Amino acid sequence: MGEKDFSDRALVGDDSLSYVSREAFHAVREGVSDPIARAGLIADLCRINTLFMIMQAGSGHIGSSFSSTDLITWLWTEYLRDPNGDSDDADIYFSSKGHDAPALYSLLIALDKLGFDLLPQLRRLNGLPGHPDVGTPFIATNTGSLGMGIAKAYGMARANRYTGRSSRIVVMTGDGELQEGQIWESLQPVANEGLAEITVIVDHNKLQSDSAVSAVSDLGPIEDKFRAFGWEVRRGDGHDFGVLRDTLAHFATVTDKPKVFIADTVKGKGVSFMEGLACGDQTYHFHAGAPSLKDYVAATREMLVRVNDTLASLGRPPVVLTSAPVPVRVSPVSPEKIVLAYGDELLEMARHRPEIVVMDADLLSDCGIEAFKAELPERFIECGIAEMHMVSAAGGMALRGMLPVVHSFACFLSTRANEQIYNNATEKRKIIYTATLAGLVPGGPGHSHQSVRDISAIGAVPGLVAVEPCSEREARLAIRWAVEQNPDSTYLRFVNVPLDLPYAMPADYSLEVGRGVTLRAGTDVAIVGYGPVLLTNAWRAADELASHGVSAAVIDLPWLNRIDDRWVSETLSRFTRVVTLDNHYLEYGQGVMVAAAMARTGVRAAVTPIGLTEIPACGTNAEVLAYHRLDGPSIAKHVLALRQA
Amino acid sequence: MGEKDFSDRALVGDDSLSYVSREAFHAVREGVSDPIARAGLIADLCRINTLFMIMQAGSGHIGSSFSSTDLITWLWTEYLRDPNGDSDDADIYFSSKGHDAPALYSLLIALDKLGFDLLPQLRRLNGLPGHPDVGTPFIATNTGSLGMGIAKAYGMARANRYTGRSSRIVVMTGDGELQEGQIWESLQPVANEGLAEITVIVDHNKLQSDSAVSAVSDLGPIEDKFRAFGWEVRRGDGHDFGVLRDTLAHFATVTDKPKVFIADTVKGKGVSFMEGLACGDQTYHFHAGAPSLKDYVAATREMLVRVNDTLASLGRPPVVLTSAPVPVRVSPVSPEKIVLAYGDELLEMARHRPEIVVMDADLLSDCGIEAFKAELPERFIECGIAEMHMVSAAGGMALRGMLPVVHSFACFLSTRANEQIYNNATEKRKIIYTATLAGLVPGGPGHSHQSVRDISAIGAVPGLVAVEPCSEREARLAIRWAVEQNPDSTYLRFVNVPLDLPYAMPADYSLEVGRGVTLRAGTDVAIVGYGPVLLTNAWRAADELASHGVSAAVIDLPWLNRIDDRWVSETLSRFTRVVTLDNHYLEYGQGVMVAAAMARTGVRAAVTPIGLTEIPACGTNAEVLAYHRLDGPSIAKHVLALRQA
């Protein structure tokens, strides 16, 4: 970029967002006749809008969206018949990784399959979910939890054969995604049954989350692997439309087996400074968050210059972007960083305890263990996107005297490795499972990442005590308790949203299994919950209730599957009404445990569980909490309604 | 065998069991100097004892035990240093499949590592568990749920490196087991880290459960697959000790990568009529059950003749077996076959509903769907041991208009495909999950197969209604309700044990979501439960309570995660005491839901949940139920104690 002056070919404001209008897309789609030139222009224009969407949302996967943009543009504009349409021979396309949803939305909008009004609605309530959901037109299946796509394609192909439909099915996968065992579980049946209508495209951009795939868990010779599983394999430049066209033409001649195209791509393709790892850098900086406004503007300018240069060479008029204001976001003033506090305390203990080993499934920075890896790299094991392997490997380590501390997002750790966690439990060795990104918020990634059933999923594992800390202090106490005091295994559940907490733990607070702590005294109603999201909103509800003359206590009960009957009876029998809050489905959440304990111990207070009753909505955190009536005002309203009932 | 007279070389009674004594093993171990001849003799003698153990237990995996016997005999007698011992350089051996546990126990007994007193204790309480458990000496890890072994070996190897131990680790896997995605998830990290201390031996006996691997889900070129994942590969005859010796010698020279030996073996090796599929037969008959007494005697004679012929050729005296009585087993008189009734009703509906597709994960005969496959083979999909693939494929089929009915054991379906079930649920398409072998009994296979946390594991999946029928009639009603009435998805939980039921459903009984039915009227205490095991034992308890003057009602509540508050309030408020029974861990079982509903609806009865509080014991059904105090007498005793408290 340097000192170059783009003013004539790239009218992009320094202090606003810009997008490509419907009319601009129409001009290119209708005015450019060469398919390859046209696809290149559409792809770049889509990238501009993808970036706009991510800036509007404040988050989204740029790198993965950009690496796949050329591929999907060619597929949807030149290859697929009536893609994801209603006709009997409509072809099917979906992304198994799902992280590249912004790219597909951007393309669907460019092709008038989704309305332009949705452009600013990425990750908003009733807008475009962070990961694909069949509620959105032209989305074929729900993805975002990795590795399921090839199995789903198998099912679709079998169903099509039953119903006499002749769709071709194209599935995009990531390359890091190939670390998931389910991929390999599905490859063989698809080949054994000769499902030639299935084509997989591996978006092989060499980076997963923010590290090189080769550094995380190298894939070895990918082509040999697919061949050994019975697939027709081609490899080539995933940004060269000619290669893609020829590859798909070759695949059409193969009628007895499924096909895979290993597409060599570049993460962040299309913006020079977003493309792959910078020289000497081991961290990729554009995986999941929105870029700075400065980077945004530079990126948009670079792409627009390229588009307009091409248009000029074709004798076509330039694209002029439409501008939109930069959305204003309110940040917490002095938020508690609970996950970082946890990681800090763990590191402090590990310095003196050589048995502690930290394991991670490619979510290092979200699990608070970057400092651990930096200081004790020899006791840090990066397992890649391989939760089953990680958890069983932890079992093996525990059998040989180590104390493994296993990390992933709650939604994946508790479910993908569910059986492996149980198998470990039956060996009665101590393991700590640290599950982050728990609960309804952040609401942006959507239900594939909103972990709202993990308490149920692991709640009955014997000898596994589940705890959710509500503050930095409780997080430090919890990991210390798990390492030093709990003879059994522990499941630590953490919310990742930084929040200004209205409450403080009592100075002499210590953890006692099954027993809660009163954060705010009250006499009319007890609001019982756990974790920072619930308790912050309970506090706000208590404020509001106070203004209605209702005195509400706020009680932190961090234990998710252990309840001390004596504590229940001592603490809750003082109230005539108890409200439990769950950052989780109501079924088999903590509220059920509390209510059951009240019944068991004869506490006569009326009890009302509040929690999730439907699949979580996607949106901003405030939108999602309000939608599910777990924000302070909704809780207050619920309590007031109970009193009037 | 034919007309040959074995009387002089095989003294085996026609009406008793026979085993090889400690002394006989010592004579061979100490008296035969050629390692290969010695290993062959020990292996055959072990097979005789394995068969004895399985006859004593009434069940056990013969085929898999026999195919692996030669391999483990060589490993434990000629290759491993201090196997699974306490020394720092003790080698580690375990079987990832775990189904071949009887073979290993038999060998450990022959080698004096386990006492001969355990020989008749297979699958008995405090005896030798149906699948390996670290509570047994010389068992390195818990297996039986497939695919975890290589990951565990990875963890052990990493731990050994941390702690400065130099063990070699040998892991046995099945071949059908290679269908599990976790195997492939683990292969790459082991190779990437060059863990040359790990050797995998694939017991490639070509049969899984009772069908050919190639017919279930063909493995393709196994050697190419392992090579593509970075492993050193050798293939050879798994019953040829010379090949095994040479292969292990070669592996010792490879120091930069893990190794795998694809051992071509014969399922049931050692007994002519148990070896592989009989000519023209597609079903293997010696996978998991005990043989007939006639087959047992013939098999034992055949092996003993071979042993004694070899001993004679070596100039050694023959082995004389010790005899033991055939155990007497009491069978139910007129048992309900609930799973078969379910399968029959499903087939009846499928005849008229072309959208129904049945999917199976290699457990056909245990899931009541053999008749379905026979009559509607085109709508039967055998997925192999690939639960994740099966469930996501079902999701793909449901998206394209089919109604998939997905089958496996409850312990595997609910946990290995836990995330995939949830992902499907978020698409809001209808799928039926049929989970068999639920609950504590049969107690023989041990905790890897006793599904006692599946209610918790899937209880919070939105739009998934879990039901456990308690009779053939309720099973028929349940599958019909799931297909015809329930707009959402259903999880059908089935006990597989055939029982004489003491109760009958009321003539006009129909299923209503969340509502139970009184099977036996009573006034003093309500015993609430589900499924045939709990309700049969509740009935027995009620009989016993009646003799103490206590009138107990027995209430069937088949709904595991839906409770109708009005039903709770109408039905349970008539009692002063309610006892809930769970064939499941107490945490997050049905009892918690019932107690919570009582609290929520203000039912003031005292409530006591009874269920599992520890990892299930292995044993006969009667032993296990009594141990966990879920048999009739224990329930009665518990209720009486409550009344006195």
Interface residues (C-beta under 8 A of the other chain):
Chain A: D133 V134 A140 T141 N142 T143 S145 G147 M148 A151 K152 A153 Y154 G155 M156 A157 R158 A159 N160 Y162 T163 R165 Q179 E180 G181 Q182 I183 W184 E185 S186 Q188 P189 A191 N192 S217 D218 L219 G220 P221 D224 K225 R227 A228 F229 G230 P354 V357 R379 I381 C383 G384 A386 M388 H389 M390 V391 S392 A393 A394 G395 G396 M397 A398 L399 R400 G401 M402 P404 C411 F412 T415 R416 N418 E419 Q420 Y422 N423 A425 T426 E427 K428 H447 S448 V452 R453 I455 S456 A457 G459 A460 V461 P462 N561 H584 Y585 E587 Y588 G589 G591 V592 M593 A595 A596 M598 A599 R600 G602 V603 R604 A606 V607 T608 P609 E614 I615
Chain B: D133 V134 A140 T141 N142 T143 S145 G147 M148 A151 K152 A153 Y154 G155 M156 A157 R158 A159 N160 Y162 T163 R165 Q179 E180 G181 Q182 I183 W184 E185 S186 Q188 P189 A191 N192 S217 D218 L219 G220 P221 D224 K225 R227 A228 F229 G230 P354 V357 R379 I381 C383 G384 A386 M388 H389 M390 V391 S392 A393 A394 G395 G396 M397 A398 L399 R400 G401 M402 P404 C411 F412 T415 R416 N418 E419 Q420 Y422 N423 A425 T426 E427 K428 H447 S448 V452 R453 I455 S456 A457 G459 A460 V461 P462 N561 H584 Y585 E587 Y588 G589 G591 V592 M593 A595 A596 A597 M598 A599 R600 G602 V603 R604 A606 V607 T608 P609 E614 I615
